[in-house]
Amino acid sequence: MHKTLLLLLILPQLILADLHVQTTDKQTTMIELFSSEGCSSCPPAEHWVNKLTKHPKLWSEFIPLVYHVDYWDNLGWKDSFAKYSHSQRQRAYAQQGYTSGVYTPGFFRNSHEWRGWFNRDDILASESKAEVLTVDVIGEDITIHYPNTDSNRIHIALLGFGLETKVPKGENRGKTLKHDFVVLNHKSFLTKDSTFHTTLLHSKVKAKRYAIVVWVTKANSM
């Protein structure tokens, strides 16, 4: 079980005013897409995700995250958003039995393989409950409070929006690819305390907008 929380969208730089944000006790649905600019099947999937920026239930009932993987990088085009850690995250899903294989575009709904996108199924809201998650941001400092004191893993992801790439080589040569919800940085921390302190994530990628997403999983769970 995890709980997701949007902190803020910012235009044009990641500069935060002091914030206090608290969730309800309803679990938010997390939609993950593993993608690559080197994969000709990925632009339609990302186009579908990009349209979710206008969805009325975005952030309140579901949050998309797009992880660009690096295992396409040696096939004609190196994806500037790809990270080895993203590929490892997808492989971990496969190793733990959450997916039938490692491929792009690969969708996950609440950490389980989700092929609903291929059928254009609706994103169903989660009916699960979760503890209330509270996040305070003061300058560069983040304080996260989660009342369950079992061993947990706190996740923080920095997302980029309005990104464009002109691809001259590879399977998508000649195309201009547009990206939203791209994971630019993702870190996780183990904790047994109900209150956790860390600092904001940053990236060298210049996006038109940014979002910060915080969620909690059990320590040994994806």
N, CA, C and O of each residue as an XYZ file, in Angstrom:
888
protein
N       0.854     -1.192      0.000
C       0.000      0.000      0.000
C       0.885      1.235      0.000
O       1.876      1.315      0.726
N       0.498      2.205     -0.839
C       1.226      3.468     -0.794
C       0.245      4.620     -0.807
O      -0.932      4.453     -1.126
N       0.730      5.753     -0.466
C      -0.082      6.960     -0.487
C       0.692      7.997     -1.269
O       1.862      8.240     -0.976
N       0.066      8.617     -2.260
C       0.773      9.617     -3.041
C       0.222     10.998     -2.755
O      -0.936     11.161     -2.369
N       1.082     11.994     -2.953
C       0.720     13.362     -2.595
C       1.449     14.331     -3.510
O       2.676     14.298     -3.599
N       0.718     15.176     -4.179
C       1.327     16.259     -4.943
C       1.598     17.441     -4.031
O       0.728     17.855     -3.265
N       2.796     17.978     -4.112
C       3.075     19.181     -3.333
C       2.796     20.454     -4.119
O       2.071     21.326     -3.640
N       3.365     20.577     -5.330
C       3.234     21.857     -6.010
C       3.686     21.738     -7.456
O       4.626     21.005     -7.760
N       3.013     22.460     -8.348
C       3.491     22.709     -9.707
C       4.017     24.129     -9.771
O       3.399     25.047     -9.231
N       5.152     24.316    -10.427
C       5.810     25.616    -10.399
C       6.188     26.042    -11.814
O       6.643     25.218    -12.607
N       6.005     27.296    -12.129
C       6.379     27.853    -13.422
C       7.175     29.123    -13.179
O       6.679     30.010    -12.485
N       8.411     29.263    -13.724
C       9.100     28.270    -14.534
C      10.214     27.532    -13.795
O      10.795     26.603    -14.355
N      10.531     27.913    -12.558
C      11.661     27.326    -11.861
C      11.196     26.635    -10.592
O      10.118     26.917    -10.068
N      12.034     25.721    -10.107
C      11.689     25.001     -8.884
C      12.100     25.831     -7.680
O      13.139     25.586     -7.066
N      11.272     26.817     -7.349
C      11.498     27.682     -6.199
C      10.231     27.651     -5.367
O       9.173     28.062     -5.842
N      10.317     27.181     -4.156
C       9.125     26.944     -3.356
C       8.930     27.993     -2.268
O       9.871     28.380     -1.575
N       7.697     28.438     -2.137
C       7.311     29.157     -0.928
C       7.071     28.117      0.152
O       6.940     26.928     -0.141
N       7.013     28.565      1.411
C       6.734     27.610      2.481
C       5.360     26.983      2.268
O       4.403     27.662      1.897
N       5.283     25.685      2.506
C       4.059     24.937      2.231
C       3.717     24.003      3.375
O       4.596     23.491      4.067
N       2.426     23.791      3.559
C       1.931     22.741      4.447
C       0.833     22.015      3.687
O      -0.184     22.616      3.340
N       1.030     20.723      3.426
C       0.083     19.945      2.635
C      -0.245     18.659      3.364
O       0.639     18.007      3.920
N      -1.524     18.294      3.360
C      -1.960     17.075      4.043
C      -2.954     16.328      3.159
O      -3.829     16.933      2.540
N      -2.807     15.009      3.110
C      -3.704     14.192      2.310
C      -4.961     13.844      3.097
O      -5.068     14.120      4.291
N      -5.908     13.230      2.393
C      -7.026     12.570      3.058
C      -6.581     11.156      3.421
O      -5.404     10.819      3.285
N      -7.516     10.332      3.882
C      -7.175      8.944      4.215
C      -7.455      8.003      3.051
O      -7.493      6.787      3.233
N      -7.651      8.555      1.856
C      -7.917      7.741      0.674
C      -6.637      7.541     -0.126
O      -5.928      8.503     -0.423
N      -6.346      6.305     -0.471
C      -5.137      6.005     -1.244
C      -5.267      6.560     -2.661
O      -6.313      6.428     -3.296
N      -4.208      7.172     -3.139
C      -4.169      7.683     -4.500
C      -3.610      6.617     -5.433
O      -2.673      5.903     -5.075
N      -4.181      6.508     -6.624
C      -3.699      5.538     -7.615
C      -2.457      6.079     -8.303
O      -2.457      7.203     -8.805
N      -1.397      5.278     -8.325
C      -0.170      5.657     -9.015
C      -0.088      4.929    -10.354
O      -0.166      3.702    -10.407
N       0.070      5.684    -11.421
C       0.258      5.130    -12.760
C       1.701      5.389    -13.176
O       2.117      6.542    -13.286
N       2.462      4.333    -13.407
C       3.845      4.461    -13.861
C       3.947      3.996    -15.310
O       3.388      2.964    -15.681
N       4.658      4.758    -16.114
C       4.970      4.368    -17.493
C       6.475      4.288    -17.644
O       7.187      5.247    -17.347
N       6.963      3.144    -18.105
C       8.374      2.986    -18.454
C       8.479      3.165    -19.963
O       7.854      2.436    -20.735
N       9.276      4.145    -20.369
C       9.268      4.602    -21.746
C      10.691      4.888    -22.218
O      11.639      4.845    -21.435
N      10.823      5.179    -23.514
C      12.123      5.551    -24.067
C      11.925      6.318    -25.368
O      11.032      6.009    -26.156
N      12.776      7.331    -25.582
C      12.744      8.056    -26.852
C      13.281      7.205    -27.995
O      13.119      7.569    -29.160
N      13.914      6.084    -27.686
C      14.437      5.199    -28.719
C      13.457      4.134    -29.155
O      13.792      3.306    -30.001
N      12.256      4.130    -28.601
C      11.253      3.100    -28.862
C      10.121      3.700    -29.681
O       9.487      4.661    -29.244
N       9.854      3.146    -30.871
C       8.830      3.702    -31.754
C       7.422      3.494    -31.229
O       6.500      4.179    -31.672
N       7.226      2.565    -30.293
C       5.901      2.321    -29.724
C       5.581      3.253    -28.557
O       4.441      3.300    -28.095
N       6.587      3.997    -28.077
C       6.390      4.803    -26.876
C       5.696      6.144    -27.096
O       4.934      6.555    -26.221
N       5.909      6.858    -28.209
C       5.238      8.159    -28.353
C       3.724      8.115    -28.195
O       3.175      9.018    -27.564
N       3.003      7.111    -28.734
C       1.552      7.093    -28.484
C       1.207      6.947    -27.002
O       0.248      7.550    -26.519
N       1.996      6.141    -26.282
C       1.744      5.969    -24.847
C       1.986      7.280    -24.098
O       1.200      7.655    -23.228
N       3.063      7.969    -24.434
C       3.339      9.242    -23.757
C       2.325     10.314    -24.153
O       1.985     11.175    -23.342
N       1.845     10.264    -25.390
C       0.810     11.208    -25.805
C      -0.434     11.031    -24.949
O      -1.066     12.011    -24.553
N      -0.785      9.780    -24.665
C      -1.941      9.506    -23.814
C      -1.701     10.037    -22.404
O      -2.593     10.639    -21.807
N      -0.500      9.817    -21.869
C      -0.176     10.324    -20.529
C      -0.187     11.853    -20.517
O      -0.689     12.464    -19.573
N       0.364     12.469    -21.562
C       0.402     13.929    -21.618
C      -0.996     14.537    -21.507
O      -1.167     15.583    -20.881
N      -1.991     13.893    -22.108
C      -3.357     14.416    -22.076
C      -3.947     14.412    -20.668
O      -4.932     15.100    -20.402
N      -3.344     13.637    -19.766
C      -3.855     13.578    -18.399
C      -3.606     14.869    -17.631
O      -4.164     15.054    -16.550
N      -2.770     15.775    -18.171
C      -2.563     17.065    -17.506
C      -3.870     17.843    -17.391
O      -3.996     18.719    -16.535
N      -4.844     17.528    -18.247
C      -6.128     18.236    -18.238
C      -7.239     17.415    -17.592
O      -8.399     17.829    -17.600
N      -6.896     16.257    -17.032
C      -7.921     15.392    -16.443
C      -8.405     15.986    -15.115
O      -7.583     16.383    -14.289
N      -9.724     16.054    -14.895
C     -10.225     16.692    -13.665
C      -9.859     15.949    -12.383
O      -9.898     16.540    -11.304
N      -9.505     14.664    -12.478
C      -9.182     13.890    -11.273
C      -7.677     13.719    -11.075
O      -7.241     13.009    -10.170
N      -6.882     14.379    -11.933
C      -5.436     14.349    -11.763
C      -5.064     14.910    -10.399
O      -5.639     15.905     -9.957
N      -4.116     14.286     -9.737
C      -3.584     14.628     -8.420
C      -4.507     14.210     -7.279
O      -4.026     13.754     -6.242
N      -5.817     14.354     -7.448
C      -6.723     13.993     -6.356
C      -6.983     12.488     -6.305
O      -7.088     11.924     -5.216
N      -7.089     11.822     -7.468
C      -7.372     10.388     -7.485
C      -6.251      9.564     -8.108
O      -6.114      8.382     -7.796
N      -5.451     10.162     -8.978
C      -4.333      9.417     -9.574
C      -3.195     10.373     -9.904
O      -3.396     11.570    -10.106
N      -1.989      9.801     -9.951
C      -0.789     10.561    -10.306
C       0.055      9.726    -11.265
O       0.438      8.611    -10.911
N       0.362     10.221    -12.467
C       1.241      9.505    -13.393
C       2.709      9.886    -13.160
O       3.026     11.022    -12.807
N       3.584      8.911    -13.365
C       5.023      9.146    -13.369
C       5.605      8.408    -14.574
O       5.307      7.233    -14.786
N       6.427      9.089    -15.354
C       7.024      8.489    -16.554
C       8.520      8.310    -16.320
O       9.264      9.284    -16.203
N       8.947      7.052    -16.253
C      10.358      6.710    -16.058
C      10.963      6.344    -17.412
O      10.538      5.374    -18.040
N      11.954      7.117    -17.862
C      12.642      6.785    -19.107
C      13.784      5.811    -18.801
O      14.645      6.091    -17.967
N      13.777      4.677    -19.480
C      14.765      3.620    -19.248
C      15.938      3.775    -20.222
O      15.828      4.446    -21.248
N      17.057      3.142    -19.876
C      18.264      3.311    -20.694
C      18.590      2.114    -21.570
O      19.591      2.152    -22.286
N      17.786      1.042    -21.547
C      18.172     -0.149    -22.301
C      17.893     -0.038    -23.805
O      18.152     -0.982    -24.551
N      17.368      1.106    -24.255
C      17.250      1.388    -25.681
C      18.389      2.283    -26.177
O      18.489      2.535    -27.378
N      19.244      2.765    -25.278
C      20.180      3.828    -25.635
C      21.257      3.415    -26.641
O      21.868      4.277    -27.273
N      21.497      2.126    -26.797
C      22.546      1.688    -27.726
C      21.980      1.279    -29.086
O      22.665      0.637    -29.883
N      20.728      1.655    -29.346
C      20.079      1.250    -30.594
C      19.806      2.441    -31.515
O      18.813      2.463    -32.241
N      20.706      3.433    -31.474
C      20.613      4.520    -32.435
C      20.356      5.894    -31.850
O      20.667      6.901    -32.486
N      19.785      5.957    -30.632
C      19.509      7.262    -30.030
C      19.615      7.151    -28.524
O      19.015      6.259    -27.924
N      20.373      8.049    -27.901
C      20.534      8.075    -26.454
C      19.515      9.032    -25.859
O      19.542     10.229    -26.146
N      18.627      8.517    -25.039
C      17.568      9.290    -24.399
C      18.162     10.104    -23.258
O      18.729      9.543    -22.320
N      18.034     11.429    -23.337
C      18.662     12.293    -22.321
C      17.942     12.223    -20.982
O      18.496     12.662    -19.973
N      16.720     11.683    -20.940
C      15.986     11.552    -19.681
C      16.119     10.159    -19.066
O      15.618      9.907    -17.970
N      16.793      9.265    -19.774
C      16.893      7.879    -19.316
C      17.900      7.749    -18.183
O      18.918      8.440    -18.145
N      17.585      6.835    -17.254
C      18.491      6.533    -16.150
C      18.545      5.015    -15.949
O      17.561      4.299    -16.134
N      19.724      4.566    -15.568
C      19.894      3.141    -15.251
C      18.988      2.735    -14.094
O      18.445      1.630    -14.081
N      18.825      3.631    -13.124
C      17.988      3.318    -11.961
C      16.534      3.097    -12.362
O      15.827      2.322    -11.718
N      16.079      3.769    -13.421
C      14.718      3.559    -13.905
C      14.571      2.157    -14.498
O      13.575      1.471    -14.267
N      15.584      1.748    -15.267
C      15.568      0.393    -15.822
C      15.587     -0.640    -14.703
O      14.899     -1.658    -14.779
N      16.374     -0.377    -13.668
C      16.455     -1.295    -12.536
C      15.127     -1.370    -11.782
O      14.758     -2.431    -11.277
N      14.414     -0.254    -11.704
C      13.103     -0.268    -11.045
C      12.142     -1.201    -11.807
O      11.422     -1.994    -11.200
N      12.146     -1.090    -13.125
C      11.274     -1.959    -13.912
C      11.702     -3.421    -13.797
O      10.857     -4.312    -13.712
N      13.001     -3.668    -13.793
C      13.480     -5.043    -13.644
C      13.113     -5.610    -12.271
O      12.833     -6.801    -12.139
N      13.116     -4.751    -11.257
C      12.732     -5.203     -9.913
C      11.271     -5.623     -9.892
O      10.915     -6.602     -9.237
N      10.426     -4.892    -10.601
C       9.025     -5.306    -10.715
C       8.935     -6.710    -11.310
O       8.166     -7.547    -10.837
N       9.731     -6.957    -12.353
C       9.707     -8.275    -12.990
C      10.231     -9.356    -12.051
O       9.660    -10.443    -11.970
N      11.323     -9.055    -11.341
C      11.918    -10.039    -10.428
C      10.975    -10.399     -9.293
O      11.006    -11.523     -8.793
N      10.131     -9.446     -8.880
C       9.208     -9.686     -7.785
C       7.846    -10.178     -8.269
O       6.919    -10.326     -7.472
N       7.725    -10.433     -9.579
C       6.518    -11.039    -10.111
C       5.371    -10.090    -10.381
O       4.229    -10.528    -10.516
N       5.654     -8.778    -10.463
C       4.591     -7.809    -10.705
C       4.301     -7.603    -12.193
O       3.331     -6.932    -12.544
N       5.129     -8.170    -13.066
C       4.944     -7.995    -14.497
C       5.425     -9.239    -15.228
O       6.247     -9.998    -14.715
N       4.901     -9.436    -16.431
C       5.273    -10.607    -17.226
C       6.587    -10.428    -17.965
O       7.128    -11.395    -18.501
N       7.115     -9.196    -18.005
C       8.372     -8.971    -18.704
C       8.784     -7.516    -18.635
O       8.032     -6.663    -18.162
N       9.997     -7.240    -19.117
C      10.540     -5.883    -19.153
C      10.441     -5.378    -20.588
O      11.101     -5.908    -21.482
N       9.626     -4.366    -20.805
C       9.377     -3.885    -22.166
C       8.886     -2.443    -22.096
O       8.501     -1.954    -21.035
N       8.908     -1.776    -23.238
C       8.345     -0.428    -23.362
C       7.359     -0.411    -24.520
O       7.566     -1.114    -25.509
N       6.291      0.374    -24.421
C       5.857      1.063    -23.211
C       5.290      0.081    -22.187
O       4.475     -0.779    -22.519
N       5.731      0.224    -20.950
C       5.270     -0.650    -19.883
C       4.557      0.137    -18.808
O       5.158      0.993    -18.158
N       3.273     -0.145    -18.614
C       2.465      0.565    -17.628
C       2.302     -0.261    -16.364
O       2.216     -1.488    -16.409
N       2.260      0.444    -15.225
C       1.968     -0.174    -13.933
C       0.919      0.675    -13.224
O       0.962      1.905    -13.262
N      -0.016     -0.003    -12.582
C      -1.028      0.663    -11.763
C      -0.855      0.164    -10.334
O      -1.021     -1.025    -10.061
N      -0.522      1.071     -9.427
C      -0.247      0.684     -8.037
C       0.721     -0.496     -7.971
O       0.499     -1.464     -7.244
N       1.804     -0.392     -8.752
C       2.935     -1.330     -8.736
C       2.663     -2.668     -9.422
O       3.513     -3.557     -9.367
N       1.518     -2.840    -10.061
C       1.227     -4.069    -10.794
C       1.072     -3.754    -12.283
O       0.533     -2.712    -12.658
N       1.550     -4.663    -13.112
C       1.445     -4.491    -14.548
C       0.003     -4.127    -14.928
O      -0.950     -4.765    -14.480
N      -0.134     -3.092    -15.759
C      -1.455     -2.613    -16.173
C      -1.499     -2.498    -17.687
O      -0.828     -1.650    -18.275
N      -2.285     -3.346    -18.304
C      -2.409     -3.337    -19.756
C      -3.683     -2.632    -20.199
O      -4.070     -2.706    -21.365
N      -4.336     -1.945    -19.255
C      -5.557     -1.236    -19.569
C      -5.367     -0.136    -20.594
O      -6.286      0.184    -21.348
N      -4.148      0.455    -20.625
C      -3.913      1.518    -21.598
C      -4.106      1.007    -23.016
O      -4.640      1.723    -23.863
N      -3.682     -0.217    -23.286
C      -3.784     -0.762    -24.637
C      -5.244     -0.920    -25.054
O      -5.558     -0.903    -26.244
N      -6.137     -1.073    -24.075
C      -7.573     -1.175    -24.349
C      -8.300      0.141    -24.119
O      -9.522      0.215    -24.246
N      -7.533      1.193    -23.775
C      -8.081      2.512    -23.447
C      -9.064      2.432    -22.290
O     -10.086      3.119    -22.283
N      -8.750      1.585    -21.308
C      -9.585      1.479    -20.115
C      -9.444      2.737    -19.266
O      -8.437      3.440    -19.344
N     -10.455      3.010    -18.462
C     -10.391      4.129    -17.528
C      -9.430      3.810    -16.387
O      -9.237      2.649    -16.029
N      -8.830      4.859    -15.821
C      -8.013      4.690    -14.625
C      -8.968      4.650    -13.439
O      -9.608      5.653    -13.122
N      -9.066      3.522    -12.796
C      -9.998      3.382    -11.686
C      -9.375      3.919    -10.400
O      -8.214      3.650    -10.095
N     -10.158      4.671     -9.665
C      -9.691      5.182     -8.379
C      -9.537      4.030     -7.396
O     -10.303      3.068     -7.436
N      -8.555      4.129     -6.523
C      -8.345      3.114     -5.507
C      -9.431      3.206     -4.444
O      -9.880      4.299     -4.096
N      -9.848      2.059     -3.934
C     -10.821      2.021     -2.845
C     -10.141      1.763     -1.502
O     -10.816      1.638     -0.480
N      -8.815      1.684     -1.499
C      -8.072      1.405     -0.273
C      -7.918      2.662      0.576
O      -7.977      3.787      0.080
N      -7.721      2.433      1.855
C      -7.450      3.518      2.781
C      -5.959      3.539      3.131
O      -5.266      2.528      3.011
N      -5.492      4.680      3.554
C      -4.101      4.812      3.973
C      -4.018      5.843      5.078
O      -4.934      6.643      5.269
N      -2.913      5.816      5.802
C      -2.707      6.824      6.841
C      -2.560      8.208      6.201
O      -2.149      8.329      5.047
N      -2.894      9.225      6.953
C      -2.771     10.594      6.457
C      -1.294     10.974      6.390
O      -0.549     10.785      7.351
N      -0.889     11.505      5.260
C       0.497     11.905      5.010
C       0.571     13.424      5.013
O      -0.198     14.089      4.320
N       1.501     13.977      5.797
C       1.653     15.427      5.909
C       3.058     15.814      5.472
O       4.039     15.169      5.843
N       3.140     16.870      4.684
C       4.436     17.345      4.195
C       4.534     18.848      4.415
O       3.633     19.600      4.043
N       5.634     19.277      5.021
C       5.927     20.698      5.196
C       7.206     21.033      4.459
O       8.200     20.314      4.561
N       7.178     22.129      3.714
C       8.357     22.604      2.990
C       8.689     24.000      3.481
O       7.862     24.909      3.404
N       9.896     24.164      3.983
C      10.390     25.471      4.400
C      11.743     25.673      3.735
O      12.730     25.037      4.104
N      11.780     26.573      2.745
C      13.001     26.751      1.976
C      13.359     25.473      1.239
O      12.561     24.963      0.453
N      14.553     24.953      1.489
C      15.003     23.706      0.860
C      14.671     22.479      1.700
O      14.905     21.352      1.263
N      14.139     22.676      2.879
C      13.928     21.573      3.818
C      12.509     21.006      3.713
O      11.531     21.749      3.618
N      12.423     19.684      3.732
C      11.140     18.980      3.694
C      11.002     18.149      4.964
O      11.913     17.413      5.342
N       9.850     18.279      5.617
C       9.518     17.437      6.756
C       8.290     16.619      6.391
O       7.254     17.169      6.019
N       8.414     15.295      6.500
C       7.348     14.367      6.124
C       6.895     13.654      7.382
O       7.709     13.096      8.117
N       5.591     13.675      7.630
C       5.038     12.979      8.788
C       4.056     11.922      8.310
O       3.125     12.207      7.557
N       4.286     10.684      8.769
C       3.419      9.550      8.440
C       3.251      8.742      9.711
O       4.240      8.216     10.222
N       2.026      8.616     10.254
C       1.854      8.099     11.614
C       2.161      6.625     11.804
O       2.339      6.186     12.940
N       2.230      5.853     10.744
C       2.562      4.440     10.876
C       4.056      4.306     11.123
O       4.854      4.666     10.258
N       4.450      3.797     12.284
C       5.873      3.745     12.647
C       6.518      2.396     12.338
O       7.625      2.126     12.804
N       5.839      1.537     11.553
C       6.507      0.342     11.052
C       7.640      0.769     10.128
O       7.755      1.948      9.793
N       8.473     -0.174      9.716
C       9.535      0.166      8.770
C       8.910      0.574      7.434
O       8.214     -0.211      6.791
N       9.172      1.804      7.036
C       8.614      2.347      5.803
C       9.712      2.849      4.896
O      10.846      3.064      5.325
N       9.362      3.034      3.638
C      10.258      3.680      2.683
C       9.549      4.932      2.171
O       8.459      4.854      1.603
N      10.177      6.075      2.378
C       9.667      7.352      1.901
C      10.234      7.602      0.508
O      11.448      7.531      0.311
N       9.373      7.891     -0.452
C       9.794      8.182     -1.827
C       9.514      9.642     -2.149
O       8.471     10.183     -1.780
N      10.451     10.271     -2.839
C      10.267     11.626     -3.351
C      10.694     11.639     -4.813
O      11.790     11.190     -5.148
N       9.830     12.152     -5.679
C      10.160     12.240     -7.104
C       9.957     13.669     -7.584
O       8.997     14.340     -7.205
N      10.877     14.117     -8.420
C      10.764     15.406     -9.090
C      10.352     15.135    -10.528
O      11.039     14.407    -11.245
N       9.233     15.718    -10.957
C       8.723     15.520    -12.313
C       8.908     16.782    -13.142
O       8.848     17.895    -12.620
N       9.137     16.597    -14.449
C       9.268     17.712    -15.380
C       8.160     17.697    -16.416
O       7.734     16.632    -16.863
N       7.691     18.888    -16.802
C       6.601     19.043    -17.759
C       7.016     19.973    -18.898
O       7.897     20.817    -18.735
N       6.366     19.806    -20.058
C       6.629     20.685    -21.194
C       7.985     20.458    -21.827
O       8.589     21.389    -22.358
N       8.470     19.223    -21.775
C       9.773     18.887    -22.337
C       9.619     18.456    -23.799
O       8.657     17.771    -24.146
N      10.557     18.853    -24.649
C      10.523     18.485    -26.066
C      11.904     18.051    -26.525
O      12.919     18.611    -26.109
N      11.926     17.035    -27.396
C      13.188     16.551    -27.970
C      13.000     16.319    -29.463
O      12.067     15.630    -29.875
N      13.887     16.894    -30.276
C      13.927     16.574    -31.705
C      14.892     15.405    -31.883
O      16.080     15.521    -31.584
N      14.379     14.288    -32.367
C      15.161     13.057    -32.437
C      15.667     12.863    -33.872
O      14.864     12.630    -34.776
N      16.992     12.955    -34.098
C      17.521     12.823    -35.463
C      17.870     11.391    -35.865
O      18.101     11.115    -37.042
N      17.908     10.480    -34.887
C      18.349      9.110    -35.196
C      17.458      8.114    -34.460
O      16.636      8.486    -33.623
N      17.646      6.828    -34.801
C      16.922      5.781    -34.108
C      15.517      5.579    -34.657
O      15.177      6.108    -35.715
N      14.709      4.823    -33.945
C      13.385      4.447    -34.423
C      12.440      5.646    -34.545
O      11.487      5.606    -35.324
N      12.697      6.705    -33.785
C      11.840      7.891    -33.842
C      12.485      9.054    -34.589
O      12.130     10.211    -34.360
N      13.430      8.755    -35.481
C      14.150      9.815    -36.199
C      13.159     10.704    -36.974
O      12.198     10.233    -37.584
N      13.445     12.007    -36.915
C      12.615     12.983    -37.598
C      11.418     13.463    -36.796
O      10.700     14.360    -37.237
N      11.190     12.876    -35.611
C      10.044     13.257    -34.799
C      10.451     14.239    -33.703
O      11.580     14.216    -33.212
N       9.510     15.096    -33.337
C       9.659     15.927    -32.148
C       8.783     15.333    -31.063
O       7.558     15.328    -31.183
N       9.398     14.837    -30.014
C       8.686     14.146    -28.951
C       8.409     15.099    -27.800
O       9.289     15.846    -27.371
N       7.177     15.067    -27.306
C       6.764     15.935    -26.205
C       6.490     15.092    -24.970
O       5.869     14.032    -25.044
N       6.970     15.589    -23.825
C       6.911     14.798    -22.595
C       6.357     15.618    -21.432
O       6.715     16.782    -21.250
N       5.472     14.989    -20.645
C       5.036     15.505    -19.357
C       5.185     14.403    -18.320
O       5.304     13.229    -18.672
N       5.179     14.770    -17.051
C       5.266     13.817    -15.932
C       6.581     13.015    -15.931
O       6.629     11.922    -15.367
N       7.635     13.539    -16.549
C       8.906     12.809    -16.641
C       9.623     12.839    -15.296
O       9.815     13.906    -14.714
N      10.017     11.675    -14.809
C      10.769     11.588    -13.559
C      12.202     12.051    -13.820
O      12.965     11.378    -14.513
N      12.553     13.195    -13.264
C      13.899     13.763    -13.419
C      14.826     13.331    -12.297
O      16.043     13.268    -12.472
N      14.243     13.035    -11.149
C      15.022     12.604     -9.988
C      14.074     11.852     -9.061
O      12.925     12.253     -8.875
N      14.556     10.778     -8.491
C      13.738      9.962     -7.581
C      14.670      9.375     -6.529
O      15.651      8.706     -6.853
N      14.351      9.631     -5.281
C      15.124      9.064     -4.183
C      14.174      8.448     -3.168
O      13.028      8.875     -3.028
N      14.669      7.440     -2.465
C      13.866      6.825     -1.411
C      14.731      6.628     -0.174
O      15.952      6.504     -0.262
N      14.068      6.601      0.987
C      14.774      6.562      2.262
C      14.036      5.619      3.205
O      12.813      5.684      3.331
N      14.779      4.752      3.858
C      14.186      3.879      4.865
C      14.050      4.631      6.186
O      14.932      5.401      6.566
N      12.940      4.403      6.880
C      12.755      5.053      8.164
C      11.813      4.231      9.039
O      10.911      3.561      8.535
N      12.028      4.287     10.342
C      11.114      3.681     11.312
C      10.430      4.760     12.155
O       9.616      4.462     13.029
N      10.773      6.010     11.876
C      10.200      7.122     12.629
C       8.976      7.681     11.909
O       8.872      7.580     10.686
N       8.069      8.257     12.650
C       6.875      8.839     12.049
C       7.162     10.171     11.361
O       6.383     10.619     10.520
N       8.274     10.802     11.717
C       8.656     12.072     11.104
C      10.024     11.921     10.440
O      10.962     11.386     11.031
N      10.118     12.403      9.206
C      11.349     12.250      8.416
C      11.724     13.600      7.820
O      10.864     14.342      7.344
N      13.024     13.912      7.850
C      13.522     15.176      7.327
C      14.455     14.930      6.145
O      15.299     14.035      6.193
N      14.304     15.723      5.088
C      15.198     15.649      3.938
C      15.191     17.010      3.239
O      14.644     17.976      3.770
N      15.795     17.088      2.058
C      15.843     18.341      1.305
C      15.260     18.132     -0.087
O      15.082     17.001     -0.538
N      14.968     19.236     -0.755
C      14.372     19.177     -2.082
C      15.288     18.496     -3.086
O      16.512     18.586     -2.991
N      14.678     17.814     -4.051
C      15.417     17.243     -5.164
C      15.577     18.294     -6.256
O      14.747     19.191     -6.401
N      16.667     18.167     -7.025
C      16.916     19.081     -8.129
C      17.342     18.299     -9.360
O      17.657     17.112     -9.279
N      17.349     18.975    -10.493
C      17.766     18.367    -11.749
C      18.346     19.448    -12.648
O      17.958     20.613    -12.559
N      19.278     19.057    -13.515
C      19.837     19.997    -14.491
C      18.903     20.213    -15.679
O      19.104     21.132    -16.473
N      17.898     19.376    -15.796
C      16.938     19.498    -16.897
C      16.067     20.732    -16.683
O      15.505     20.925    -15.605
N      15.960     21.560    -17.710
C      15.132     22.762    -17.646
C      13.754     22.444    -18.201
O      13.577     22.297    -19.410
N      12.792     22.341    -17.319
C      11.414     22.064    -17.713
C      10.584     23.341    -17.625
O      10.977     24.306    -16.969
N       9.424     23.335    -18.300
C       8.534     24.485    -18.214
C       7.819     24.535    -16.866
O       7.532     25.612    -16.343
N       7.536     23.360    -16.311
C       6.912     23.251    -14.996
C       7.514     22.056    -14.277
O       8.101     21.172    -14.899
N       7.362     22.041    -12.968
C       7.836     20.923    -12.166
C       6.738     20.484    -11.202
O       5.823     21.249    -10.896
N       6.840     19.257    -10.735
C       6.000     18.790     -9.643
C       6.860     17.967     -8.711
O       7.835     17.345     -9.132
N       6.496     17.969     -7.447
C       7.120     17.097     -6.463
C       6.058     16.129     -5.970
O       4.960     16.545     -5.598
N       6.376     14.847     -5.967
C       5.448     13.825     -5.506
C       6.097     13.071     -4.353
O       7.266     12.693     -4.429
N       5.336     12.855     -3.289
C       5.802     12.113     -2.116
C       4.869     10.943     -1.890
O       3.649     11.107     -1.906
N       5.441      9.743     -1.675
C       4.606      8.606     -1.321
C       5.349      7.669     -0.379
O       6.568      7.749     -0.225
N       4.589      6.785      0.243
C       5.126      5.883      1.257
C       4.807      4.455      0.872
O       3.685      4.158      0.464
N       5.799      3.552      1.000
C       5.576      2.117      0.839
C       6.142      1.406      2.050
O       6.909      1.977      2.825
N       5.753      0.157      2.199
C       6.408     -0.680      3.194
C       7.884     -0.810      2.808
O       8.230     -0.698      1.632
N       8.738     -1.043      3.776
C      10.187     -1.016      3.542
C      10.628     -1.990      2.467
O      11.531     -1.677      1.691
N      10.007     -3.174      2.401
C      10.435     -4.190      1.432
C       9.497     -4.306      0.241
O       9.504     -5.317     -0.461
N       8.694     -3.279      0.012
C       7.691     -3.342     -1.053
C       8.004     -2.328     -2.138
O       8.565     -1.269     -1.855
N       7.642     -2.645     -3.395
C       7.771     -1.691     -4.476
C       6.720     -0.593     -4.371
O       6.682      0.307     -5.210
